[in-house]
Amino acid sequence: QVKLQESGGGSVQPGGSLRLTCEVQGDIPSIKCMAWFRQVPGKEREGVARKVSDGGPGVEYASSLKGRVTASLEKATNTMDLNILTLKPEDSAMYYCAAAEYACYWTDFRADRYDYWGQGTQVTVSS
């Protein structure tokens, strides 16, 4: 069993930045892929970034956010961070951390292919 806990959300003015953190506990060796998603009410959950959990260098980002977002996996602390720059009002959403027992090339950004989810952390961008 795996437990995920997000933190770092809040209210930010447009143009600002945020760093979200996902803490992972439990059967960590079973995890093959970690990801961040976001969701606004009435819309499907949208993939933001995903990364293989075996320490490989590659990170896949959603095209809509590429250039403004970076994700990193810290094995020493069992955390995955998400840094978002130049925040826009349309970035306002609940941000979720997700983990899968399958490889990232298979899970892609399909939310139904992830096995574990955190409770989410709210990000609100407004002036």
Disulfide bonds with the S-S distance in Angstrom:
Cys22-Cys97 2.02
Cys33-Cys104 1.97
